[in-house]
Amino acid sequence: MATIHKKVWKEYFDKIMAGKKKFELRLADFEVNDGDTLVLEEWDKDKQEYTGRKIETTATYIIKTKDVSFWSQEDIDKYGFQIIQFDVKND
């Protein structure tokens, strides 16, 4: 298993720390696999420096794609994409 360090902007880091944000949208310019450790380090984009806060996470599911053929290019240009996180309801 690999350990991968990545910057995370402050506003997203706070949501990760609170347990609210449980996903990352990233350019696939590095290799990551299920079980790898992601060390997410808070980055202040205004000061262009790390804040010193970091959190270790484990990659549990990865989707890699270059081409999404579910929608037309016209619809993609008009609406863009969204990533939806969800929890299964236990009734």
Biopython code that builds the backbone (N, CA, C, O; Angstrom):
import numpy as np
from Bio.PDB.StructureBuilder import StructureBuilder

atoms = [
    (1, "MET", "N", (0.841, -1.181, 0.000)),
    (1, "MET", "CA", (0.000, 0.000, 0.000)),
    (1, "MET", "C", (0.892, 1.252, 0.000)),
    (1, "MET", "O", (1.927, 1.300, 0.664)),
    (2, "ALA", "N", (0.464, 2.242, -0.751)),
    (2, "ALA", "CA", (1.226, 3.481, -0.880)),
    (2, "ALA", "C", (0.691, 4.548, 0.078)),
    (2, "ALA", "O", (-0.459, 4.493, 0.514)),
    (3, "THR", "N", (1.546, 5.515, 0.392)),
    (3, "THR", "CA", (1.142, 6.711, 1.136)),
    (3, "THR", "C", (1.313, 7.893, 0.201)),
    (3, "THR", "O", (2.399, 8.123, -0.332)),
    (4, "ILE", "N", (0.238, 8.641, 0.003)),
    (4, "ILE", "CA", (0.209, 9.728, -0.966)),
    (4, "ILE", "C", (-0.161, 11.018, -0.238)),
    (4, "ILE", "O", (-1.163, 11.056, 0.476)),
    (5, "HIS", "N", (0.627, 12.065, -0.409)),
    (5, "HIS", "CA", (0.366, 13.359, 0.211)),
    (5, "HIS", "C", (-0.266, 14.299, -0.815)),
    (5, "HIS", "O", (0.224, 14.419, -1.938)),
    (6, "LYS", "N", (-1.357, 14.963, -0.426)),
    (6, "LYS", "CA", (-2.041, 15.895, -1.314)),
    (6, "LYS", "C", (-2.480, 17.135, -0.546)),
    (6, "LYS", "O", (-2.848, 17.064, 0.627)),
    (7, "LYS", "N", (-2.432, 18.277, -1.236)),
    (7, "LYS", "CA", (-2.936, 19.543, -0.689)),
    (7, "LYS", "C", (-4.457, 19.543, -0.706)),
    (7, "LYS", "O", (-5.077, 18.978, -1.607)),
    (8, "VAL", "N", (-5.053, 20.180, 0.295)),
    (8, "VAL", "CA", (-6.502, 20.391, 0.331)),
    (8, "VAL", "C", (-6.736, 21.820, 0.804)),
    (8, "VAL", "O", (-6.213, 22.227, 1.841)),
    (9, "TRP", "N", (-7.516, 22.575, 0.050)),
    (9, "TRP", "CA", (-7.825, 23.951, 0.442)),
    (9, "TRP", "C", (-8.554, 23.975, 1.780)),
    (9, "TRP", "O", (-9.281, 23.044, 2.126)),
    (10, "LYS", "N", (-8.347, 25.050, 2.517)),
    (10, "LYS", "CA", (-8.880, 25.171, 3.883)),
    (10, "LYS", "C", (-10.374, 24.890, 3.989)),
    (10, "LYS", "O", (-10.802, 24.172, 4.893)),
    (11, "GLU", "N", (-11.173, 25.446, 3.079)),
    (11, "GLU", "CA", (-12.627, 25.292, 3.189)),
    (11, "GLU", "C", (-13.056, 23.832, 3.018)),
    (11, "GLU", "O", (-14.064, 23.415, 3.587)),
    (12, "TYR", "N", (-12.311, 23.068, 2.253)),
    (12, "TYR", "CA", (-12.615, 21.647, 2.082)),
    (12, "TYR", "C", (-12.050, 20.825, 3.238)),
    (12, "TYR", "O", (-12.664, 19.856, 3.683)),
    (13, "PHE", "N", (-10.878, 21.224, 3.714)),
    (13, "PHE", "CA", (-10.250, 20.519, 4.825)),
    (13, "PHE", "C", (-11.155, 20.531, 6.054)),
    (13, "PHE", "O", (-11.298, 19.512, 6.730)),
    (14, "ASP", "N", (-11.761, 21.671, 6.344)),
    (14, "ASP", "CA", (-12.672, 21.769, 7.494)),
    (14, "ASP", "C", (-13.835, 20.798, 7.363)),
    (14, "ASP", "O", (-14.245, 20.188, 8.351)),
    (15, "LYS", "N", (-14.375, 20.646, 6.153)),
    (15, "LYS", "CA", (-15.485, 19.721, 5.920)),
    (15, "LYS", "C", (-15.031, 18.266, 6.069)),
    (15, "LYS", "O", (-15.791, 17.428, 6.554)),
    (16, "ILE", "N", (-13.812, 17.966, 5.660)),
    (16, "ILE", "CA", (-13.260, 16.624, 5.840)),
    (16, "ILE", "C", (-13.091, 16.339, 7.332)),
    (16, "ILE", "O", (-13.466, 15.266, 7.804)),
    (17, "MET", "N", (-12.535, 17.286, 8.070)),
    (17, "MET", "CA", (-12.333, 17.116, 9.509)),
    (17, "MET", "C", (-13.655, 16.917, 10.243)),
    (17, "MET", "O", (-13.713, 16.176, 11.224)),
    (18, "ALA", "N", (-14.713, 17.571, 9.776)),
    (18, "ALA", "CA", (-16.026, 17.465, 10.408)),
    (18, "ALA", "C", (-16.752, 16.173, 10.016)),
    (18, "ALA", "O", (-17.818, 15.872, 10.553)),
    (19, "GLY", "N", (-16.176, 15.412, 9.083)),
    (19, "GLY", "CA", (-16.803, 14.171, 8.639)),
    (19, "GLY", "C", (-17.891, 14.369, 7.609)),
    (19, "GLY", "O", (-18.613, 13.430, 7.274)),
    (20, "LYS", "N", (-18.013, 15.587, 7.103)),
    (20, "LYS", "CA", (-19.073, 15.902, 6.143)),
    (20, "LYS", "C", (-18.654, 15.588, 4.701)),
    (20, "LYS", "O", (-19.483, 15.156, 3.899)),
    (21, "LYS", "N", (-17.388, 15.801, 4.369)),
    (21, "LYS", "CA", (-16.879, 15.570, 3.011)),
    (21, "LYS", "C", (-16.050, 14.296, 3.021)),
    (21, "LYS", "O", (-15.045, 14.195, 3.724)),
    (22, "LYS", "N", (-16.493, 13.317, 2.220)),
    (22, "LYS", "CA", (-15.840, 12.013, 2.212)),
    (22, "LYS", "C", (-15.421, 11.594, 0.807)),
    (22, "LYS", "O", (-15.421, 10.406, 0.482)),
    (23, "PHE", "N", (-15.067, 12.565, -0.020)),
    (23, "PHE", "CA", (-14.646, 12.270, -1.382)),
    (23, "PHE", "C", (-13.680, 13.347, -1.843)),
    (23, "PHE", "O", (-13.614, 14.426, -1.255)),
    (24, "GLU", "N", (-12.942, 13.054, -2.881)),
    (24, "GLU", "CA", (-12.053, 14.027, -3.514)),
    (24, "GLU", "C", (-12.218, 13.891, -5.018)),
    (24, "GLU", "O", (-12.269, 12.777, -5.538)),
    (25, "LEU", "N", (-12.301, 14.989, -5.704)),
    (25, "LEU", "CA", (-12.244, 15.018, -7.162)),
    (25, "LEU", "C", (-10.840, 15.481, -7.508)),
    (25, "LEU", "O", (-10.453, 16.599, -7.165)),
    (26, "ARG", "N", (-10.089, 14.653, -8.169)),
    (26, "ARG", "CA", (-8.693, 14.949, -8.463)),
    (26, "ARG", "C", (-8.366, 14.632, -9.909)),
    (26, "ARG", "O", (-8.957, 13.734, -10.510)),
    (27, "LEU", "N", (-7.426, 15.370, -10.459)),
    (27, "LEU", "CA", (-6.833, 15.025, -11.739)),
    (27, "LEU", "C", (-6.103, 13.702, -11.548)),
    (27, "LEU", "O", (-5.378, 13.532, -10.568)),
    (28, "ALA", "N", (-6.285, 12.779, -12.462)),
    (28, "ALA", "CA", (-5.680, 11.450, -12.327)),
    (28, "ALA", "C", (-4.222, 11.461, -12.789)),
    (28, "ALA", "O", (-3.824, 10.663, -13.638)),
    (29, "ASP", "N", (-3.431, 12.374, -12.220)),
    (29, "ASP", "CA", (-2.020, 12.496, -12.585)),
    (29, "ASP", "C", (-1.115, 11.754, -11.599)),
    (29, "ASP", "O", (0.099, 11.959, -11.587)),
    (30, "PHE", "N", (-1.720, 10.883, -10.766)),
    (30, "PHE", "CA", (-0.953, 10.055, -9.851)),
    (30, "PHE", "C", (-1.704, 8.737, -9.678)),
    (30, "PHE", "O", (-2.907, 8.663, -9.927)),
    (31, "GLU", "N", (-0.995, 7.709, -9.254)),
    (31, "GLU", "CA", (-1.586, 6.391, -9.063)),
    (31, "GLU", "C", (-2.119, 6.270, -7.641)),
    (31, "GLU", "O", (-1.409, 6.567, -6.680)),
    (32, "VAL", "N", (-3.355, 5.840, -7.508)),
    (32, "VAL", "CA", (-3.954, 5.566, -6.200)),
    (32, "VAL", "C", (-4.819, 4.318, -6.329)),
    (32, "VAL", "O", (-5.494, 4.112, -7.338)),
    (33, "ASN", "N", (-4.783, 3.495, -5.291)),
    (33, "ASN", "CA", (-5.526, 2.244, -5.300)),
    (33, "ASN", "C", (-6.262, 2.066, -3.981)),
    (33, "ASN", "O", (-5.922, 2.694, -2.978)),
    (34, "ASP", "N", (-7.271, 1.205, -3.992)),
    (34, "ASP", "CA", (-7.982, 0.884, -2.764)),
    (34, "ASP", "C", (-6.975, 0.482, -1.693)),
    (34, "ASP", "O", (-6.060, -0.302, -1.948)),
    (35, "GLY", "N", (-7.154, 1.026, -0.497)),
    (35, "GLY", "CA", (-6.277, 0.693, 0.620)),
    (35, "GLY", "C", (-5.105, 1.633, 0.803)),
    (35, "GLY", "O", (-4.473, 1.629, 1.860)),
    (36, "ASP", "N", (-4.795, 2.450, -0.213)),
    (36, "ASP", "CA", (-3.704, 3.421, -0.071)),
    (36, "ASP", "C", (-4.064, 4.473, 0.971)),
    (36, "ASP", "O", (-5.236, 4.795, 1.166)),
    (37, "THR", "N", (-3.052, 4.997, 1.632)),
    (37, "THR", "CA", (-3.239, 6.076, 2.595)),
    (37, "THR", "C", (-3.090, 7.411, 1.885)),
    (37, "THR", "O", (-2.089, 7.667, 1.217)),
    (38, "LEU", "N", (-4.107, 8.264, 2.039)),
    (38, "LEU", "CA", (-4.023, 9.638, 1.541)),
    (38, "LEU", "C", (-3.805, 10.543, 2.741)),
    (38, "LEU", "O", (-4.645, 10.613, 3.639)),
    (39, "VAL", "N", (-2.671, 11.235, 2.752)),
    (39, "VAL", "CA", (-2.408, 12.228, 3.785)),
    (39, "VAL", "C", (-2.827, 13.567, 3.193)),
    (39, "VAL", "O", (-2.152, 14.112, 2.319)),
    (40, "LEU", "N", (-3.951, 14.091, 3.680)),
    (40, "LEU", "CA", (-4.492, 15.348, 3.168)),
    (40, "LEU", "C", (-3.981, 16.481, 4.042)),
    (40, "LEU", "O", (-4.242, 16.520, 5.244)),
    (41, "GLU", "N", (-3.244, 17.410, 3.418)),
    (41, "GLU", "CA", (-2.596, 18.496, 4.140)),
    (41, "GLU", "C", (-3.267, 19.827, 3.785)),
    (41, "GLU", "O", (-3.374, 20.193, 2.614)),
    (42, "GLU", "N", (-3.713, 20.533, 4.815)),
    (42, "GLU", "CA", (-4.433, 21.790, 4.602)),
    (42, "GLU", "C", (-3.513, 22.824, 3.967)),
    (42, "GLU", "O", (-2.382, 23.033, 4.404)),
    (43, "TRP", "N", (-4.038, 23.469, 2.912)),
    (43, "TRP", "CA", (-3.286, 24.452, 2.131)),
    (43, "TRP", "C", (-4.050, 25.760, 2.110)),
    (43, "TRP", "O", (-5.229, 25.794, 1.756)),
    (44, "ASP", "N", (-3.382, 26.831, 2.488)),
    (44, "ASP", "CA", (-3.972, 28.167, 2.433)),
    (44, "ASP", "C", (-3.645, 28.741, 1.059)),
    (44, "ASP", "O", (-2.515, 29.154, 0.800)),
    (45, "LYS", "N", (-4.649, 28.764, 0.179)),
    (45, "LYS", "CA", (-4.400, 29.204, -1.204)),
    (45, "LYS", "C", (-4.083, 30.690, -1.286)),
    (45, "LYS", "O", (-3.419, 31.122, -2.229)),
    (46, "ASP", "N", (-4.546, 31.490, -0.314)),
    (46, "ASP", "CA", (-4.247, 32.929, -0.329)),
    (46, "ASP", "C", (-2.798, 33.202, 0.060)),
    (46, "ASP", "O", (-2.133, 34.039, -0.549)),
    (47, "LYS", "N", (-2.316, 32.494, 1.072)),
    (47, "LYS", "CA", (-0.932, 32.663, 1.535)),
    (47, "LYS", "C", (0.050, 31.776, 0.779)),
    (47, "LYS", "O", (1.266, 31.944, 0.874)),
    (48, "GLN", "N", (-0.520, 30.806, 0.008)),
    (48, "GLN", "CA", (0.304, 29.859, -0.743)),
    (48, "GLN", "C", (1.265, 29.094, 0.177)),
    (48, "GLN", "O", (2.465, 28.997, -0.080)),
    (49, "GLU", "N", (0.674, 28.545, 1.282)),
    (49, "GLU", "CA", (1.492, 27.765, 2.200)),
    (49, "GLU", "C", (0.619, 26.762, 2.962)),
    (49, "GLU", "O", (-0.595, 26.924, 3.080)),
    (50, "TYR", "N", (1.277, 25.730, 3.469)),
    (50, "TYR", "CA", (0.585, 24.761, 4.307)),
    (50, "TYR", "C", (0.315, 25.380, 5.674)),
    (50, "TYR", "O", (1.084, 26.206, 6.166)),
    (51, "THR", "N", (-0.811, 24.955, 6.279)),
    (51, "THR", "CA", (-1.159, 25.475, 7.609)),
    (51, "THR", "C", (-0.562, 24.624, 8.718)),
    (51, "THR", "O", (-0.464, 25.074, 9.860)),
    (52, "GLY", "N", (-0.164, 23.406, 8.398)),
    (52, "GLY", "CA", (0.368, 22.488, 9.392)),
    (52, "GLY", "C", (-0.631, 21.418, 9.810)),
    (52, "GLY", "O", (-0.258, 20.430, 10.443)),
    (53, "ARG", "N", (-1.897, 21.612, 9.458)),
    (53, "ARG", "CA", (-2.899, 20.592, 9.786)),
    (53, "ARG", "C", (-2.927, 19.541, 8.685)),
    (53, "ARG", "O", (-2.798, 19.856, 7.502)),
    (54, "LYS", "N", (-3.098, 18.286, 9.093)),
    (54, "LYS", "CA", (-3.216, 17.207, 8.120)),
    (54, "LYS", "C", (-4.053, 16.095, 8.729)),
    (54, "LYS", "O", (-4.197, 16.000, 9.948)),
    (55, "ILE", "N", (-4.603, 15.256, 7.860)),
    (55, "ILE", "CA", (-5.404, 14.121, 8.289)),
    (55, "ILE", "C", (-5.087, 12.946, 7.381)),
    (55, "ILE", "O", (-4.961, 13.102, 6.167)),
    (56, "GLU", "N", (-4.958, 11.770, 7.980)),
    (56, "GLU", "CA", (-4.732, 10.553, 7.202)),
    (56, "GLU", "C", (-6.065, 9.890, 6.909)),
    (56, "GLU", "O", (-6.908, 9.739, 7.793)),
    (57, "THR", "N", (-6.242, 9.497, 5.660)),
    (57, "THR", "CA", (-7.458, 8.805, 5.227)),
    (57, "THR", "C", (-7.050, 7.554, 4.454)),
    (57, "THR", "O", (-5.890, 7.393, 4.077)),
    (58, "THR", "N", (-8.006, 6.688, 4.229)),
    (58, "THR", "CA", (-7.768, 5.483, 3.438)),
    (58, "THR", "C", (-8.651, 5.523, 2.209)),
    (58, "THR", "O", (-9.859, 5.738, 2.308)),
    (59, "ALA", "N", (-8.047, 5.315, 1.050)),
    (59, "ALA", "CA", (-8.810, 5.252, -0.199)),
    (59, "ALA", "C", (-9.623, 3.961, -0.190)),
    (59, "ALA", "O", (-9.072, 2.873, -0.020)),
    (60, "THR", "N", (-10.948, 4.090, -0.375)),
    (60, "THR", "CA", (-11.804, 2.910, -0.334)),
    (60, "THR", "C", (-12.483, 2.615, -1.659)),
    (60, "THR", "O", (-12.926, 1.488, -1.883)),
    (61, "TYR", "N", (-12.577, 3.605, -2.546)),
    (61, "TYR", "CA", (-13.214, 3.391, -3.852)),
    (61, "TYR", "C", (-12.723, 4.462, -4.806)),
    (61, "TYR", "O", (-12.762, 5.648, -4.481)),
    (62, "ILE", "N", (-12.265, 4.060, -5.968)),
    (62, "ILE", "CA", (-11.716, 4.999, -6.945)),
    (62, "ILE", "C", (-12.405, 4.785, -8.281)),
    (62, "ILE", "O", (-12.540, 3.652, -8.742)),
    (63, "ILE", "N", (-12.837, 5.869, -8.899)),
    (63, "ILE", "CA", (-13.357, 5.834, -10.264)),
    (63, "ILE", "C", (-12.390, 6.646, -11.116)),
    (63, "ILE", "O", (-12.093, 7.800, -10.805)),
    (64, "LYS", "N", (-11.907, 6.042, -12.180)),
    (64, "LYS", "CA", (-11.015, 6.751, -13.102)),
    (64, "LYS", "C", (-11.684, 6.776, -14.461)),
    (64, "LYS", "O", (-12.171, 5.751, -14.937)),
    (65, "THR", "N", (-11.710, 7.944, -15.087)),
    (65, "THR", "CA", (-12.324, 8.043, -16.399)),
    (65, "THR", "C", (-11.692, 9.179, -17.193)),
    (65, "THR", "O", (-11.244, 10.176, -16.628)),
    (66, "LYS", "N", (-11.666, 9.015, -18.477)),
    (66, "LYS", "CA", (-11.268, 10.084, -19.390)),
    (66, "LYS", "C", (-12.448, 10.483, -20.258)),
    (66, "LYS", "O", (-12.533, 11.606, -20.754)),
    (67, "ASP", "N", (-13.342, 9.543, -20.424)),
    (67, "ASP", "CA", (-14.452, 9.771, -21.331)),
    (67, "ASP", "C", (-15.740, 9.292, -20.682)),
    (67, "ASP", "O", (-15.864, 8.117, -20.335)),
    (68, "VAL", "N", (-16.674, 10.171, -20.521)),
    (68, "VAL", "CA", (-17.977, 9.822, -19.972)),
    (68, "VAL", "C", (-18.972, 9.912, -21.115)),
    (68, "VAL", "O", (-19.253, 11.000, -21.618)),
    (69, "SER", "N", (-19.506, 8.765, -21.526)),
    (69, "SER", "CA", (-20.379, 8.758, -22.701)),
    (69, "SER", "C", (-21.860, 8.664, -22.331)),
    (69, "SER", "O", (-22.689, 8.358, -23.188)),
    (70, "PHE", "N", (-22.199, 8.921, -21.080)),
    (70, "PHE", "CA", (-23.601, 8.874, -20.670)),
    (70, "PHE", "C", (-24.403, 10.049, -21.225)),
    (70, "PHE", "O", (-25.605, 9.930, -21.461)),
    (71, "TRP", "N", (-23.738, 11.176, -21.432)),
    (71, "TRP", "CA", (-24.424, 12.393, -21.850)),
    (71, "TRP", "C", (-23.771, 12.960, -23.109)),
    (71, "TRP", "O", (-22.626, 12.645, -23.432)),
    (72, "SER", "N", (-24.517, 13.791, -23.799)),
    (72, "SER", "CA", (-23.964, 14.440, -24.982)),
    (72, "SER", "C", (-23.002, 15.549, -24.545)),
    (72, "SER", "O", (-23.103, 16.071, -23.434)),
    (73, "GLN", "N", (-22.075, 15.896, -25.431)),
    (73, "GLN", "CA", (-21.142, 16.985, -25.131)),
    (73, "GLN", "C", (-21.901, 18.288, -24.918)),
    (73, "GLN", "O", (-21.498, 19.116, -24.101)),
    (74, "GLU", "N", (-22.997, 18.472, -25.647)),
    (74, "GLU", "CA", (-23.829, 19.669, -25.489)),
    (74, "GLU", "C", (-24.370, 19.769, -24.059)),
    (74, "GLU", "O", (-24.323, 20.839, -23.453)),
    (75, "ASP", "N", (-24.881, 18.661, -23.522)),
    (75, "ASP", "CA", (-25.394, 18.672, -22.151)),
    (75, "ASP", "C", (-24.271, 18.886, -21.132)),
    (75, "ASP", "O", (-24.452, 19.600, -20.146)),
    (76, "ILE", "N", (-23.120, 18.270, -21.371)),
    (76, "ILE", "CA", (-21.979, 18.464, -20.475)),
    (76, "ILE", "C", (-21.569, 19.931, -20.466)),
    (76, "ILE", "O", (-21.332, 20.501, -19.401)),
    (77, "ASP", "N", (-21.483, 20.553, -21.650)),
    (77, "ASP", "CA", (-21.116, 21.967, -21.728)),
    (77, "ASP", "C", (-22.147, 22.850, -21.020)),
    (77, "ASP", "O", (-21.791, 23.846, -20.391)),
    (78, "LYS", "N", (-23.420, 22.479, -21.129)),
    (78, "LYS", "CA", (-24.492, 23.275, -20.535)),
    (78, "LYS", "C", (-24.560, 23.120, -19.019)),
    (78, "LYS", "O", (-24.707, 24.110, -18.301)),
    (79, "TYR", "N", (-24.453, 21.871, -18.520)),
    (79, "TYR", "CA", (-24.698, 21.604, -17.105)),
    (79, "TYR", "C", (-23.450, 21.282, -16.295)),
    (79, "TYR", "O", (-23.429, 21.509, -15.086)),
    (80, "GLY", "N", (-22.408, 20.757, -16.938)),
    (80, "GLY", "CA", (-21.237, 20.309, -16.197)),
    (80, "GLY", "C", (-21.515, 19.008, -15.466)),
    (80, "GLY", "O", (-22.506, 18.331, -15.739)),
    (81, "PHE", "N", (-20.646, 18.665, -14.548)),
    (81, "PHE", "CA", (-20.779, 17.452, -13.756)),
    (81, "PHE", "C", (-21.000, 17.814, -12.303)),
    (81, "PHE", "O", (-20.675, 18.919, -11.869)),
    (82, "GLN", "N", (-21.554, 16.878, -11.558)),
    (82, "GLN", "CA", (-21.579, 16.986, -10.109)),
    (82, "GLN", "C", (-21.285, 15.604, -9.551)),
    (82, "GLN", "O", (-21.632, 14.588, -10.154)),
    (83, "ILE", "N", (-20.647, 15.579, -8.406)),
    (83, "ILE", "CA", (-20.377, 14.334, -7.711)),
    (83, "ILE", "C", (-21.273, 14.324, -6.494)),
    (83, "ILE", "O", (-21.326, 15.302, -5.747)),
    (84, "ILE", "N", (-21.974, 13.230, -6.290)),
    (84, "ILE", "CA", (-22.921, 13.137, -5.184)),
    (84, "ILE", "C", (-22.427, 12.058, -4.225)),
    (84, "ILE", "O", (-22.198, 10.912, -4.613)),
    (85, "GLN", "N", (-22.274, 12.441, -3.006)),
    (85, "GLN", "CA", (-21.943, 11.482, -1.952)),
    (85, "GLN", "C", (-23.231, 11.083, -1.258)),
    (85, "GLN", "O", (-24.113, 11.920, -1.066)),
    (86, "PHE", "N", (-23.352, 9.840, -0.886)),
    (86, "PHE", "CA", (-24.560, 9.444, -0.165)),
    (86, "PHE", "C", (-24.253, 8.371, 0.850)),
    (86, "PHE", "O", (-23.256, 7.658, 0.731)),
    (87, "ASP", "N", (-25.104, 8.253, 1.845)),
    (87, "ASP", "CA", (-25.075, 7.191, 2.841)),
    (87, "ASP", "C", (-26.328, 6.359, 2.657)),
    (87, "ASP", "O", (-27.391, 6.898, 2.349)),
    (88, "VAL", "N", (-26.218, 5.079, 2.839)),
    (88, "VAL", "CA", (-27.368, 4.190, 2.757)),
    (88, "VAL", "C", (-28.196, 4.365, 4.030)),
    (88, "VAL", "O", (-27.659, 4.327, 5.137)),
    (89, "LYS", "N", (-29.510, 4.558, 3.865)),
    (89, "LYS", "CA", (-30.404, 4.679, 5.013)),
    (89, "LYS", "C", (-30.669, 3.304, 5.591)),
    (89, "LYS", "O", (-30.961, 2.357, 4.861)),
    (90, "ASN", "N", (-30.567, 3.204, 6.877)),
    (90, "ASN", "CA", (-30.895, 1.960, 7.573)),
    (90, "ASN", "C", (-32.221, 2.135, 8.257)),
    (90, "ASN", "O", (-32.302, 2.776, 9.305)),
    (91, "ASP", "N", (-33.283, 1.563, 7.672)),
    (91, "ASP", "CA", (-34.612, 1.713, 8.247)),
    (91, "ASP", "C", (-34.840, 0.753, 9.380)),
    (91, "ASP", "O", (-35.915, 0.749, 9.978)),
]
sb = StructureBuilder()
sb.init_structure("model")
sb.init_model(0)
sb.init_chain("A")
sb.init_seg("    ")
for serial, (resi, resn, name, xyz) in enumerate(atoms, 1):
    if name == "N":
        sb.init_residue(resn, " ", resi, " ")
    sb.init_atom(name, np.array(xyz, "f"), 0.0, 1.0, " ", f" {name:<3s}", serial, name[0])
structure = sb.get_structure()
